[in-house]
Amino acid sequence: MLISMQTGYDKQTIQNILESGLHHIRKQMAMGDNVYLRGFGSFIIKERKEKIGRNLRNNTSLLVPSRRVPYFKPSRTFIDMMK
């Protein structure tokens, strides 16, 4: 793992740190909070409105309820690096 070579920490320690960070991001988002990582991007929650969907097999309509979905928006710095 590149991070362990650069920092001198063993792979297991780095993996535990990263997994813990991702766990806390998921936990915050589950509570309804957005998470902002400066220079990387934002993990935000978008609200999808309820809509009418179609079941093509039965040719019937059904109501799809509103729901919250996670969304990642990369920062401008991150986007510029990818160009």
N, C-alpha and C positions, 0 to 999 in steps of 0.2 A: 504494500500500500504506500503510495507516494507521501501521504501525510506523516506516516510513521518514520519514513526515511528522513524527511525534512526536519521533524521535531525531535527525533531520538527516542520517542516513546514507542512501546511495543504495540503491535497491531490490535491486540485485545483491548488495551486501554483506549485507543483511538476509537475503536468500534463501539465501546460502551458509552463514550462521550457523545458520539454522533447519534446513537440510538436514543440516548436520554434526551438530547436536544429535539429530535424529531418527535419523540413521545410528548414532550411539553408543547410543541407546536400543535399537534393533533388535539391535545387536551384543551388548549386555549380556544381552538376553533370549534370544538364540540360545545364549549360554553358560550359560543356566539361572538367571540372576540376575533378581530383581525390581527395578523402578526406581520410586522414590518422588519425586514433585514436590510439595513442600509447598504447600498451598493450591489445588492443581489436581487431583491424584489419583495413583493408583498403577497402573502397568503390571505386572501379575502374570501368572505362568504357572500354569495349572490343569492338573492331570493328569486326563485322561478315561480311565476304565477300559475294558477291552475288553468288547465286548458282542456279542450275536448280532443281526445285521441280517437283513432279508428282501429278497429279490429278487422283487418282485411279478410281473414279467414271466414268470419261469420257475417261480414259486412254490417257491423254494428258500431255505434259510437259509445265511448265511455269517457268518464270524467277523470282526468289525471290531476290529482291534488297538488296544491302548491308545496314547494319544498325548498330547503336550503342546500346549496351545492358549493363545494370548495372550488376556488379558482386561484391560479397563480398568475400574477402580473409582474413580468421582469422589469427591473429598474432600467433607466436610460443608460447607465454605465454598462450594465450587463448586455443590453442590446447592442451598444456600440462595439463592445469587445467581440461580439459574434459576427460582425460585418467583415 
